[in-house]
Structure formats: C-alpha cells, structure tokens
Amino acid sequence: MLSLVDAEVLVLSLSLTAVDVLSLSLTTVEVLSLSLTTVDVLRRAGVEVDTVSIQETKTVTTSHGISLQADKLFDEVDYTEKDMIVLPGGSVGTENLDAHEGVKEVVRQFIKASKYVAAICAAPSILGKMGYLEGKKAVAHPSMTQFLYGAKVQDDPAVRDGYIITGQAMAASLEFALLILESMEGKAAVDKVCEGIVR
C-alpha cells in the first residue's frame, strides 16, 4: 500500500457535463501545479471538477507538506460515464500510476472506446509503454521522451493527436489545460477563460 508521502499522481476523468479529478496522491509541487492548473481552467469554464484519491483516505499530502482533501475515492467513480481521463506526471507519481492496475485498466477502456486520454510531464511515458502512442504526435518531459515508443515526438508545449493529448512539463501546464478545454468544450470556452486570466 502506498503511503501519502510515496504517491504523487493525479488523474482527471472528464465528461461533457462533469469533470472528476482522480488524485492518485500528490508528492511534489510540480505535480500539484500540473493538476491544479488543469482543474482551475476547467472550473473557470464551468466544468464540474471532483478530486479523487486512490488511497484509503481522501486526504493527500505532498512531499512538500501541502495537504489536499479529495472529493472521492478511486472506487467511487463510474468511469463509464466519463469522456476523458488526464494523467499528470512527476517521476514518482508516474511510477505509482504505472503500477496501479485499476488506473491502467481505465486507460485501456478509454482508448478502446475512443474517449480522450491526456497525460503531461512524465505520464505520457505510460501511454508509450502501453503502445498507445505508436504513429501519434506526442510530447513529454525531455527526460521521458525515450519512452514514447513509436511516437512522432514534437517540440511543442502540448499536442493533440486524435483522442490523445500530451503536455511537456510544468511550464506547459496552462497550454495543456487549455488544449483539454478546447478539445472538450470548443474554442469559445477557451477564449472566455483566457479573457478572465488575461492571456
């Protein structure tokens, strides 16, 4: 079992009318920034966001002592009702996410159903190892691009190829979040959010 300090991954599960964020617990400020930027952008657009922990408790604490309260536990979510899953990275978090068979099964189901799967930082490596980036444009943290097996690696902050969205790293978290929003809700929703954040 993972301790709250050992895990650091976040998964977002999106539908057109609601977004559920699955926090596979956070242990770095980097992962906190990646996940909260996406959550914030989506909420600004009026998308409902719920955080969800894979731990036995809804409280998650980062390695830097930041405590967060998740809204749901992993097993409380009905993934068949969702249209997107987002995997934020971080090195330890990506390892924990990669080791979580339940999360990987949800990814498999989403890919099979042609539902959106998004990943940022080190997390796109999971999609690469699962064989889902073959022939697709993708990005990841530069230290993880060797795991994007068969991908057409790009030099952009965030890219979308079909139903897969990938982001480079923490500095790309806003572009990644806006690309997710555009994919789900359209350009008008992005323009409205960008006006509010003065972008």
KEMI-263611 format. One record per atom (N, C-alpha, C): y negated, x, z; residue number from 1; residue in three letters; atom name. Coordinates in steps of 0.2 Angstrom, whole numbers, plus 5000, padded with zeros to 4 digits. Example, Ala and Ser with C-alpha at 12.3 -4.5 7.8 and 13.67 -1.06 7.14 Angstrom:
BEGIN
NODE     py     px     pz     i    aa   at
NODE   5028   5066   5039     1   ALA    N
NODE   5022   5062   5039     1   ALA   CA
NODE   5016   5066   5039     1   ALA    C
NODE   5011   5064   5035     2   SER    N
NODE   5005   5068   5036     2   SER   CA
NODE   5000   5064   5039     2   SER    C
This chain:
BEGIN
NODE     py     px     pz     i    aa   at
NODE   5006   5004   5000     1   MET    N
NODE   5000   5000   5000     1   MET   CA
NODE   4994   5004   5000     1   MET    C
NODE   4989   5002   4996     2   LEU    N
NODE   4983   5006   4996     2   LEU   CA
NODE   4978   5005   5002     2   LEU    C
NODE   4975   5010   5004     3   SER    N
NODE   4970   5009   5010     3   SER   CA
NODE   4964   5007   5006     3   SER    C
NODE   4959   5004   5010     4   LEU    N
NODE   4952   5003   5007     4   LEU   CA
NODE   4949   5009   5005     4   LEU    C
NODE   4950   5014   5007     5   VAL    N
NODE   4947   5021   5005     5   VAL   CA
NODE   4950   5024   4999     5   VAL    C
NODE   4957   5022   4998     6   ASP    N
NODE   4960   5025   4992     6   ASP   CA
NODE   4959   5022   4986     6   ASP    C
NODE   4957   5015   4986     7   ALA    N
NODE   4957   5012   4980     7   ALA   CA
NODE   4950   5011   4977     7   ALA    C
NODE   4949   5011   4971     8   GLU    N
NODE   4942   5010   4968     8   GLU   CA
NODE   4941   5007   4962     8   GLU    C
NODE   4945   5002   4960     9   VAL    N
NODE   4945   4999   4954     9   VAL   CA
NODE   4942   4992   4954     9   VAL    C
NODE   4939   4990   4949    10   LEU    N
NODE   4936   4983   4948    10   LEU   CA
NODE   4938   4980   4942    10   LEU    C
NODE   4941   4974   4942    11   VAL    N
NODE   4942   4971   4936    11   VAL   CA
NODE   4938   4964   4935    11   VAL    C
NODE   4935   4963   4930    12   LEU    N
NODE   4932   4957   4929    12   LEU   CA
NODE   4936   4952   4924    12   LEU    C
NODE   4937   4946   4926    13   SER    N
NODE   4940   4941   4922    13   SER   CA
NODE   4935   4936   4920    13   SER    C
NODE   4934   4935   4914    14   LEU    N
NODE   4929   4931   4911    14   LEU   CA
NODE   4932   4924   4907    14   LEU    C
NODE   4928   4919   4908    15   SER    N
NODE   4929   4913   4904    15   SER   CA
NODE   4923   4911   4901    15   SER    C
NODE   4922   4907   4896    16   LEU    N
NODE   4916   4905   4893    16   LEU   CA
NODE   4912   4901   4898    16   LEU    C
NODE   4915   4898   4903    17   THR    N
NODE   4911   4894   4908    17   THR   CA
NODE   4911   4898   4915    17   THR    C
NODE   4915   4903   4916    18   ALA    N
NODE   4915   4906   4923    18   ALA   CA
NODE   4917   4913   4922    18   ALA    C
NODE   4915   4917   4926    19   VAL    N
NODE   4917   4924   4926    19   VAL   CA
NODE   4920   4926   4933    19   VAL    C
NODE   4926   4928   4934    20   ASP    N
NODE   4929   4931   4940    20   ASP   CA
NODE   4929   4938   4940    20   ASP    C
NODE   4927   4941   4945    21   VAL    N
NODE   4927   4949   4945    21   VAL   CA
NODE   4932   4950   4950    21   VAL    C
NODE   4937   4954   4948    22   LEU    N
NODE   4943   4956   4952    22   LEU   CA
NODE   4941   4963   4955    22   LEU    C
NODE   4940   4964   4961    23   SER    N
NODE   4938   4971   4964    23   SER   CA
NODE   4945   4974   4966    23   SER    C
NODE   4947   4979   4963    24   LEU    N
NODE   4953   4982   4965    24   LEU   CA
NODE   4951   4988   4970    24   LEU    C
NODE   4946   4986   4973    25   SER    N
NODE   4943   4990   4978    25   SER   CA
NODE   4939   4996   4976    25   SER    C
NODE   4933   4998   4979    26   LEU    N
NODE   4929   5002   4976    26   LEU   CA
NODE   4928   5008   4981    26   LEU    C
NODE   4929   5015   4978    27   THR    N
NODE   4928   5020   4982    27   THR   CA
NODE   4923   5025   4980    27   THR    C
NODE   4919   5024   4975    28   THR    N
NODE   4914   5028   4973    28   THR   CA
NODE   4907   5024   4971    28   THR    C
NODE   4902   5027   4972    29   VAL    N
NODE   4895   5024   4970    29   VAL   CA
NODE   4895   5023   4962    29   VAL    C
NODE   4899   5028   4959    30   GLU    N
NODE   4899   5027   4951    30   GLU   CA
NODE   4902   5020   4950    30   GLU    C
NODE   4908   5019   4953    31   VAL    N
NODE   4911   5013   4951    31   VAL   CA
NODE   4907   5007   4954    31   VAL    C
NODE   4904   5007   4959    32   LEU    N
NODE   4900   5002   4962    32   LEU   CA
NODE   4895   5000   4957    32   LEU    C
NODE   4891   5005   4954    33   SER    N
NODE   4886   5004   4949    33   SER   CA
NODE   4889   5001   4943    33   SER    C
NODE   4895   5003   4940    34   LEU    N
NODE   4898   5001   4934    34   LEU   CA
NODE   4899   4993   4935    34   LEU    C
NODE   4902   4992   4941    35   SER    N
NODE   4904   4985   4942    35   SER   CA
NODE   4898   4980   4943    35   SER    C
NODE   4894   4982   4948    36   LEU    N
NODE   4888   4978   4950    36   LEU   CA
NODE   4883   4977   4944    36   LEU    C
NODE   4882   4982   4940    37   THR    N
NODE   4878   4981   4934    37   THR   CA
NODE   4881   4975   4929    37   THR    C
NODE   4887   4975   4928    38   THR    N
NODE   4890   4970   4924    38   THR   CA
NODE   4890   4963   4927    38   THR    C
NODE   4891   4963   4934    39   VAL    N
NODE   4891   4957   4937    39   VAL   CA
NODE   4883   4954   4937    39   VAL    C
NODE   4879   4959   4938    40   ASP    N
NODE   4872   4956   4939    40   ASP   CA
NODE   4869   4954   4932    40   ASP    C
NODE   4871   4957   4927    41   VAL    N
NODE   4869   4955   4920    41   VAL   CA
NODE   4872   4948   4918    41   VAL    C
NODE   4878   4947   4920    42   LEU    N
NODE   4882   4941   4919    42   LEU   CA
NODE   4879   4935   4923    42   LEU    C
NODE   4877   4937   4929    43   ARG    N
NODE   4874   4931   4933    43   ARG   CA
NODE   4867   4930   4931    43   ARG    C
NODE   4864   4935   4929    44   ARG    N
NODE   4857   4933   4926    44   ARG   CA
NODE   4857   4928   4920    44   ARG    C
NODE   4863   4929   4917    45   ALA    N
NODE   4864   4924   4911    45   ALA   CA
NODE   4866   4918   4913    45   ALA    C
NODE   4868   4917   4919    46   GLY    N
NODE   4870   4910   4922    46   GLY   CA
NODE   4878   4910   4922    46   GLY    C
NODE   4881   4915   4921    47   VAL    N
NODE   4888   4915   4921    47   VAL   CA
NODE   4891   4916   4928    47   VAL    C
NODE   4895   4912   4930    48   GLU    N
NODE   4898   4912   4937    48   GLU   CA
NODE   4902   4918   4938    48   GLU    C
NODE   4901   4922   4943    49   VAL    N
NODE   4905   4928   4944    49   VAL   CA
NODE   4908   4928   4951    49   VAL    C
NODE   4914   4929   4952    50   ASP    N
NODE   4918   4930   4958    50   ASP   CA
NODE   4921   4936   4959    50   ASP    C
NODE   4920   4940   4965    51   THR    N
NODE   4924   4946   4966    51   THR   CA
NODE   4931   4945   4969    51   THR    C
NODE   4935   4949   4967    52   VAL    N
NODE   4942   4948   4969    52   VAL   CA
NODE   4945   4954   4971    52   VAL    C
NODE   4948   4955   4977    53   SER    N
NODE   4952   4961   4979    53   SER   CA
NODE   4959   4961   4978    53   SER    C
NODE   4962   4967   4976    54   ILE    N
NODE   4969   4967   4976    54   ILE   CA
NODE   4972   4969   4983    54   ILE    C
NODE   4968   4970   4988    55   GLN    N
NODE   4970   4972   4994    55   GLN   CA
NODE   4973   4965   4998    55   GLN    C
NODE   4975   4966   5004    56   GLU    N
NODE   4977   4960   5008    56   GLU   CA
NODE   4971   4957   5011    56   GLU    C
NODE   4965   4960   5010    57   THR    N
NODE   4959   4958   5013    57   THR   CA
NODE   4954   4958   5008    57   THR    C
NODE   4949   4953   5009    58   LYS    N
NODE   4943   4953   5004    58   LYS   CA
NODE   4938   4958   5005    58   LYS    C
NODE   4938   4962   5011    59   THR    N
NODE   4933   4967   5012    59   THR   CA
NODE   4935   4974   5009    59   THR    C
NODE   4931   4976   5005    60   VAL    N
NODE   4932   4983   5002    60   VAL   CA
NODE   4927   4988   5004    60   VAL    C
NODE   4929   4994   5005    61   THR    N
NODE   4924   4999   5007    61   THR   CA
NODE   4924   5005   5002    61   THR    C
NODE   4919   5007   5000    62   THR    N
NODE   4919   5013   4995    62   THR   CA
NODE   4919   5019   4999    62   THR    C
NODE   4921   5025   4996    63   SER    N
NODE   4922   5031   4999    63   SER   CA
NODE   4915   5034   5002    63   SER    C
NODE   4910   5031   5000    64   HIS    N
NODE   4903   5032   5002    64   HIS   CA
NODE   4901   5027   5008    64   HIS    C
NODE   4905   5023   5010    65   GLY    N
NODE   4904   5019   5016    65   GLY   CA
NODE   4901   5013   5014    65   GLY    C
NODE   4900   5011   5008    66   ILE    N
NODE   4897   5004   5006    66   ILE   CA
NODE   4903   4999   5006    66   ILE    C
NODE   4901   4994   5011    67   SER    N
NODE   4906   4988   5011    67   SER   CA
NODE   4904   4982   5007    67   SER    C
NODE   4909   4979   5004    68   LEU    N
NODE   4908   4973   5000    68   LEU   CA
NODE   4913   4968   5002    68   LEU    C
NODE   4911   4962   5001    69   GLN    N
NODE   4915   4956   5003    69   GLN   CA
NODE   4917   4953   4996    69   GLN    C
NODE   4924   4953   4994    70   ALA    N
NODE   4926   4950   4988    70   ALA   CA
NODE   4926   4942   4989    70   ALA    C
NODE   4926   4938   4984    71   ASP    N
NODE   4927   4931   4984    71   ASP   CA
NODE   4934   4929   4985    71   ASP    C
NODE   4938   4932   4981    72   LYS    N
NODE   4945   4930   4980    72   LYS   CA
NODE   4950   4936   4981    72   LYS    C
NODE   4956   4935   4982    73   LEU    N
NODE   4961   4940   4982    73   LEU   CA
NODE   4965   4939   4975    73   LEU    C
NODE   4968   4945   4973    74   PHE    N
NODE   4971   4945   4966    74   PHE   CA
NODE   4975   4940   4964    74   PHE    C
NODE   4980   4938   4969    75   ASP    N
NODE   4985   4932   4968    75   ASP   CA
NODE   4982   4925   4968    75   ASP    C
NODE   4975   4925   4970    76   GLU    N
NODE   4972   4918   4970    76   GLU   CA
NODE   4969   4916   4963    76   GLU    C
NODE   4969   4920   4958    77   VAL    N
NODE   4966   4919   4952    77   VAL   CA
NODE   4971   4917   4947    77   VAL    C
NODE   4969   4911   4943    78   ASP    N
NODE   4974   4909   4937    78   ASP   CA
NODE   4971   4912   4931    78   ASP    C
NODE   4974   4917   4929    79   TYR    N
NODE   4972   4921   4923    79   TYR   CA
NODE   4972   4918   4917    79   TYR    C
NODE   4976   4913   4916    80   THR    N
NODE   4977   4909   4910    80   THR   CA
NODE   4971   4905   4908    80   THR    C
NODE   4967   4904   4913    81   GLU    N
NODE   4960   4900   4912    81   GLU   CA
NODE   4955   4905   4910    81   GLU    C
NODE   4956   4911   4910    82   LYS    N
NODE   4950   4916   4908    82   LYS   CA
NODE   4951   4918   4901    82   LYS    C
NODE   4945   4921   4899    83   ASP    N
NODE   4944   4923   4892    83   ASP   CA
NODE   4943   4931   4891    83   ASP    C
NODE   4942   4934   4897    84   MET    N
NODE   4941   4941   4897    84   MET   CA
NODE   4942   4944   4903    84   MET    C
NODE   4945   4951   4903    85   ILE    N
NODE   4946   4955   4909    85   ILE   CA
NODE   4942   4961   4907    85   ILE    C
NODE   4939   4964   4913    86   VAL    N
NODE   4935   4970   4912    86   VAL   CA
NODE   4937   4975   4917    86   VAL    C
NODE   4939   4981   4915    87   LEU    N
NODE   4941   4986   4919    87   LEU   CA
NODE   4936   4992   4920    87   LEU    C
NODE   4933   4992   4926    88   PRO    N
NODE   4928   4998   4927    88   PRO   CA
NODE   4932   5004   4929    88   PRO    C
NODE   4930   5010   4928    89   GLY    N
NODE   4934   5016   4929    89   GLY   CA
NODE   4932   5019   4936    89   GLY    C
NODE   4931   5026   4935    90   GLY    N
NODE   4931   5030   4941    90   GLY   CA
NODE   4938   5033   4941    90   GLY    C
NODE   4939   5040   4942    91   SER    N
NODE   4945   5043   4942    91   SER   CA
NODE   4950   5040   4946    91   SER    C
NODE   4949   5040   4953    92   VAL    N
NODE   4954   5037   4957    92   VAL   CA
NODE   4955   5030   4956    92   VAL    C
NODE   4950   5026   4954    93   GLY    N
NODE   4951   5019   4953    93   GLY   CA
NODE   4955   5018   4947    93   GLY    C
NODE   4954   5022   4942    94   THR    N
NODE   4958   5021   4936    94   THR   CA
NODE   4965   5023   4937    94   THR    C
NODE   4967   5028   4941    95   GLU    N
NODE   4974   5029   4943    95   GLU   CA
NODE   4977   5023   4947    95   GLU    C
NODE   4973   5020   4951    96   ASN    N
NODE   4975   5014   4955    96   ASN   CA
NODE   4977   5008   4951    96   ASN    C
NODE   4972   5007   4946    97   LEU    N
NODE   4973   5002   4941    97   LEU   CA
NODE   4979   5003   4937    97   LEU    C
NODE   4980   5009   4935    98   ASP    N
NODE   4985   5010   4930    98   ASP   CA
NODE   4992   5010   4934    98   ASP    C
NODE   4992   5010   4941    99   ALA    N
NODE   4998   5010   4945    99   ALA   CA
NODE   4999   5002   4947    99   ALA    C
NODE   4994   4998   4946   100   HIS    N
NODE   4995   4991   4948   100   HIS   CA
NODE   4998   4987   4942   100   HIS    C
NODE   5005   4985   4943   101   GLU    N
NODE   5008   4982   4938   101   GLU   CA
NODE   5006   4975   4936   101   GLU    C
NODE   5003   4972   4941   102   GLY    N
NODE   5000   4965   4940   102   GLY   CA
NODE   4994   4965   4936   102   GLY    C
NODE   4990   4970   4937   103   VAL    N
NODE   4984   4971   4933   103   VAL   CA
NODE   4986   4972   4925   103   VAL    C
NODE   4991   4977   4925   104   LYS    N
NODE   4993   4979   4918   104   LYS   CA
NODE   4996   4973   4914   104   LYS    C
NODE   5000   4969   4918   105   GLU    N
NODE   5003   4963   4915   105   GLU   CA
NODE   4997   4958   4913   105   GLU    C
NODE   4992   4957   4916   106   VAL    N
NODE   4986   4953   4914   106   VAL   CA
NODE   4983   4956   4908   106   VAL    C
NODE   4983   4962   4907   107   VAL    N
NODE   4980   4966   4901   107   VAL   CA
NODE   4985   4964   4896   107   VAL    C
NODE   4991   4965   4896   108   ARG    N
NODE   4996   4963   4891   108   ARG   CA
NODE   4995   4956   4889   108   ARG    C
NODE   4995   4951   4893   109   GLN    N
NODE   4994   4944   4892   109   GLN   CA
NODE   4988   4943   4888   109   GLN    C
NODE   4982   4946   4890   110   PHE    N
NODE   4976   4945   4887   110   PHE   CA
NODE   4976   4948   4879   110   PHE    C
NODE   4979   4954   4879   111   ILE    N
NODE   4980   4957   4872   111   ILE   CA
NODE   4984   4952   4867   111   ILE    C
NODE   4989   4950   4870   112   LYS    N
NODE   4994   4946   4866   112   LYS   CA
NODE   4991   4939   4864   112   LYS    C
NODE   4986   4937   4868   113   ALA    N
NODE   4983   4930   4867   113   ALA   CA
NODE   4976   4931   4863   113   ALA    C
NODE   4975   4937   4861   114   SER    N
NODE   4968   4939   4858   114   SER   CA
NODE   4962   4937   4862   114   SER    C
NODE   4963   4938   4868   115   LYS    N
NODE   4957   4937   4873   115   LYS   CA
NODE   4954   4944   4874   115   LYS    C
NODE   4947   4944   4876   116   TYR    N
NODE   4944   4950   4877   116   TYR   CA
NODE   4946   4954   4883   116   TYR    C
NODE   4947   4961   4881   117   VAL    N
NODE   4948   4966   4887   117   VAL   CA
NODE   4943   4971   4886   117   VAL    C
NODE   4940   4973   4891   118   ALA    N
NODE   4934   4978   4891   118   ALA   CA
NODE   4936   4983   4897   118   ALA    C
NODE   4934   4989   4896   119   ALA    N
NODE   4935   4995   4900   119   ALA   CA
NODE   4930   5000   4899   119   ALA    C
NODE   4928   5003   4905   120   ILE    N
NODE   4922   5008   4905   120   ILE   CA
NODE   4924   5014   4909   120   ILE    C
NODE   4921   5020   4907   121   CYS    N
NODE   4922   5026   4910   121   CYS   CA
NODE   4929   5029   4909   121   CYS    C
NODE   4933   5030   4914   122   ALA    N
NODE   4940   5032   4914   122   ALA   CA
NODE   4945   5027   4912   122   ALA    C
NODE   4943   5020   4913   123   ALA    N
NODE   4948   5015   4912   123   ALA   CA
NODE   4950   5014   4905   123   ALA    C
NODE   4946   5015   4900   124   PRO    N
NODE   4949   5015   4893   124   PRO   CA
NODE   4955   5019   4892   124   PRO    C
NODE   4956   5024   4896   125   SER    N
NODE   4962   5028   4895   125   SER   CA
NODE   4968   5024   4897   125   SER    C
NODE   4968   5019   4901   126   ILE    N
NODE   4973   5014   4902   126   ILE   CA
NODE   4975   5010   4896   126   ILE    C
NODE   4970   5008   4892   127   LEU    N
NODE   4972   5004   4886   127   LEU   CA
NODE   4975   5009   4881   127   LEU    C
NODE   4972   5015   4881   128   GLY    N
NODE   4975   5020   4876   128   GLY   CA
NODE   4983   5022   4878   128   GLY    C
NODE   4984   5023   4884   129   LYS    N
NODE   4991   5024   4886   129   LYS   CA
NODE   4996   5018   4885   129   LYS    C
NODE   4993   5012   4885   130   MET    N
NODE   4997   5006   4884   130   MET   CA
NODE   4997   5005   4876   130   MET    C
NODE   4994   5009   4872   131   GLY    N
NODE   4995   5008   4865   131   GLY   CA
NODE   4990   5003   4862   131   GLY    C
NODE   4985   5001   4865   132   TYR    N
NODE   4981   4996   4863   132   TYR   CA
NODE   4975   4998   4859   132   TYR    C
NODE   4973   5005   4859   133   LEU    N
NODE   4968   5007   4855   133   LEU   CA
NODE   4969   5010   4848   133   LEU    C
NODE   4975   5010   4846   134   GLU    N
NODE   4978   5013   4840   134   GLU   CA
NODE   4974   5010   4834   134   GLU    C
NODE   4970   5014   4831   135   GLY    N
NODE   4966   5012   4825   135   GLY   CA
NODE   4960   5009   4827   135   GLY    C
NODE   4958   5008   4833   136   LYS    N
NODE   4952   5005   4835   136   LYS   CA
NODE   4946   5010   4837   136   LYS    C
NODE   4940   5008   4836   137   LYS    N
NODE   4934   5011   4838   137   LYS   CA
NODE   4934   5011   4846   137   LYS    C
NODE   4933   5016   4850   138   ALA    N
NODE   4933   5016   4857   138   ALA   CA
NODE   4929   5022   4860   138   ALA    C
NODE   4927   5021   4866   139   VAL    N
NODE   4923   5026   4869   139   VAL   CA
NODE   4926   5027   4877   139   VAL    C
NODE   4925   5032   4880   140   ALA    N
NODE   4927   5033   4887   140   ALA   CA
NODE   4923   5039   4890   140   ALA    C
NODE   4924   5040   4896   141   HIS    N
NODE   4921   5046   4899   141   HIS   CA
NODE   4923   5052   4895   141   HIS    C
NODE   4919   5057   4893   142   PRO    N
NODE   4921   5063   4889   142   PRO   CA
NODE   4928   5066   4892   142   PRO    C
NODE   4929   5066   4899   143   SER    N
NODE   4935   5069   4901   143   SER   CA
NODE   4941   5065   4900   143   SER    C
NODE   4940   5059   4898   144   MET    N
NODE   4946   5055   4897   144   MET   CA
NODE   4948   5053   4889   144   MET    C
NODE   4944   5056   4885   145   THR    N
NODE   4945   5054   4878   145   THR   CA
NODE   4951   5056   4875   145   THR    C
NODE   4954   5061   4878   146   GLN    N
NODE   4961   5063   4875   146   GLN   CA
NODE   4966   5058   4877   146   GLN    C
NODE   4965   5053   4881   147   PHE    N
NODE   4970   5048   4882   147   PHE   CA
NODE   4969   5041   4878   147   PHE    C
NODE   4964   5042   4874   148   LEU    N
NODE   4963   5036   4869   148   LEU   CA
NODE   4967   5037   4863   148   LEU    C
NODE   4973   5037   4864   149   TYR    N
NODE   4978   5038   4859   149   TYR   CA
NODE   4977   5034   4853   149   TYR    C
NODE   4976   5037   4847   150   GLY    N
NODE   4976   5034   4841   150   GLY   CA
NODE   4969   5031   4839   150   GLY    C
NODE   4964   5031   4844   151   ALA    N
NODE   4958   5028   4843   151   ALA   CA
NODE   4953   5032   4839   151   ALA    C
NODE   4949   5028   4836   152   LYS    N
NODE   4943   5031   4832   152   LYS   CA
NODE   4937   5032   4837   152   LYS    C
NODE   4938   5038   4841   153   VAL    N
NODE   4933   5039   4846   153   VAL   CA
NODE   4926   5040   4843   153   VAL    C
NODE   4921   5036   4846   154   GLN    N
NODE   4914   5035   4844   154   GLN   CA
NODE   4910   5039   4849   154   GLN    C
NODE   4904   5040   4847   155   ASP    N
NODE   4899   5044   4852   155   ASP   CA
NODE   4893   5039   4853   155   ASP    C
NODE   4895   5033   4856   156   ASP    N
NODE   4890   5028   4857   156   ASP   CA
NODE   4891   5026   4865   156   ASP    C
NODE   4886   5023   4868   157   PRO    N
NODE   4887   5021   4875   157   PRO   CA
NODE   4892   5015   4876   157   PRO    C
NODE   4893   5011   4871   158   ALA    N
NODE   4898   5005   4872   158   ALA   CA
NODE   4899   5003   4865   158   ALA    C
NODE   4906   5001   4863   159   VAL    N
NODE   4908   4999   4857   159   VAL   CA
NODE   4912   4993   4858   159   VAL    C
NODE   4912   4989   4852   160   ARG    N
NODE   4917   4983   4852   160   ARG   CA
NODE   4921   4984   4846   160   ARG    C
NODE   4928   4983   4846   161   ASP    N
NODE   4932   4983   4840   161   ASP   CA
NODE   4937   4977   4841   161   ASP    C
NODE   4935   4971   4838   162   GLY    N
NODE   4939   4965   4839   162   GLY   CA
NODE   4938   4963   4846   162   GLY    C
NODE   4944   4962   4849   163   TYR    N
NODE   4943   4959   4856   163   TYR   CA
NODE   4943   4965   4862   163   TYR    C
NODE   4942   4971   4859   164   ILE    N
NODE   4942   4976   4864   164   ILE   CA
NODE   4935   4979   4865   164   ILE    C
NODE   4932   4980   4871   165   ILE    N
NODE   4926   4983   4872   165   ILE   CA
NODE   4927   4988   4877   165   ILE    C
NODE   4924   4994   4875   166   THR    N
NODE   4924   5000   4879   166   THR   CA
NODE   4917   5003   4880   166   THR    C
NODE   4916   5006   4886   167   GLY    N
NODE   4910   5009   4888   167   GLY   CA
NODE   4911   5016   4890   167   GLY    C
NODE   4906   5021   4889   168   GLN    N
NODE   4907   5028   4890   168   GLN   CA
NODE   4907   5030   4898   168   GLN    C
NODE   4902   5028   4901   169   ALA    N
NODE   4902   5030   4908   169   ALA   CA
NODE   4896   5027   4912   169   ALA    C
NODE   4895   5029   4918   170   MET    N
NODE   4890   5025   4922   170   MET   CA
NODE   4883   5025   4919   170   MET    C
NODE   4881   5030   4915   171   ALA    N
NODE   4874   5029   4912   171   ALA   CA
NODE   4874   5024   4906   171   ALA    C
NODE   4880   5022   4904   172   ALA    N
NODE   4881   5017   4899   172   ALA   CA
NODE   4882   5010   4902   172   ALA    C
NODE   4882   5009   4908   173   SER    N
NODE   4884   5003   4911   173   SER   CA
NODE   4880   4997   4909   173   SER    C
NODE   4873   4998   4908   174   LEU    N
NODE   4869   4992   4906   174   LEU   CA
NODE   4871   4990   4899   174   LEU    C
NODE   4872   4995   4894   175   GLU    N
NODE   4874   4993   4887   175   GLU   CA
NODE   4880   4990   4887   175   GLU    C
NODE   4885   4992   4891   176   PHE    N
NODE   4892   4989   4891   176   PHE   CA
NODE   4891   4982   4894   176   PHE    C
NODE   4887   4981   4899   177   ALA    N
NODE   4887   4974   4902   177   ALA   CA
NODE   4884   4969   4896   177   ALA    C
NODE   4878   4972   4893   178   LEU    N
NODE   4875   4968   4888   178   LEU   CA
NODE   4880   4966   4882   178   LEU    C
NODE   4884   4971   4880   179   LEU    N
NODE   4889   4970   4875   179   LEU   CA
NODE   4894   4965   4877   179   LEU    C
NODE   4896   4965   4883   180   ILE    N
NODE   4901   4960   4886   180   ILE   CA
NODE   4897   4953   4885   180   ILE    C
NODE   4891   4953   4888   181   LEU    N
NODE   4887   4946   4887   181   LEU   CA
NODE   4887   4944   4880   181   LEU    C
NODE   4885   4948   4876   182   GLU    N
NODE   4884   4946   4869   182   GLU   CA
NODE   4890   4944   4866   182   GLU    C
NODE   4896   4947   4867   183   SER    N
NODE   4902   4945   4865   183   SER   CA
NODE   4904   4938   4867   183   SER    C
NODE   4903   4937   4873   184   MET    N
NODE   4905   4930   4876   184   MET   CA
NODE   4900   4925   4875   184   MET    C
NODE   4893   4926   4875   185   GLU    N
NODE   4888   4921   4875   185   GLU   CA
NODE   4883   4921   4870   185   GLU    C
NODE   4883   4927   4866   186   GLY    N
NODE   4879   4927   4860   186   GLY   CA
NODE   4872   4931   4861   186   GLY    C
NODE   4869   4933   4856   187   LYS    N
NODE   4863   4937   4856   187   LYS   CA
NODE   4857   4934   4860   187   LYS    C
NODE   4857   4927   4859   188   ALA    N
NODE   4851   4924   4863   188   ALA   CA
NODE   4852   4925   4870   188   ALA    C
NODE   4858   4925   4873   189   ALA    N
NODE   4859   4926   4880   189   ALA   CA
NODE   4857   4933   4882   189   ALA    C
NODE   4858   4938   4878   190   VAL    N
NODE   4856   4945   4879   190   VAL   CA
NODE   4849   4946   4879   190   VAL    C
NODE   4846   4943   4874   191   ASP    N
NODE   4838   4943   4873   191   ASP   CA
NODE   4835   4940   4879   191   ASP    C
NODE   4837   4935   4882   192   LYS    N
NODE   4834   4932   4888   192   LYS   CA
NODE   4835   4936   4894   192   LYS    C
NODE   4841   4939   4895   193   VAL    N
NODE   4842   4944   4901   193   VAL   CA
NODE   4838   4950   4900   193   VAL    C
NODE   4837   4953   4894   194   CYS    N
NODE   4833   4959   4893   194   CYS   CA
NODE   4826   4957   4894   194   CYS    C
NODE   4823   4951   4892   195   GLU    N
NODE   4817   4950   4894   195   GLU   CA
NODE   4815   4950   4902   195   GLU    C
NODE   4820   4947   4905   196   GLY    N
NODE   4820   4947   4913   196   GLY   CA
NODE   4820   4954   4916   196   GLY    C
NODE   4824   4959   4913   197   ILE    N
NODE   4824   4965   4916   197   ILE   CA
NODE   4820   4970   4913   197   ILE    C
NODE   4815   4968   4908   198   VAL    N
NODE   4810   4972   4905   198   VAL   CA
NODE   4813   4977   4901   198   VAL    C
NODE   4818   4976   4897   199   ARG    N
NODE   4821   4981   4892   199   ARG   CA
NODE   4819   4980   4885   199   ARG    C
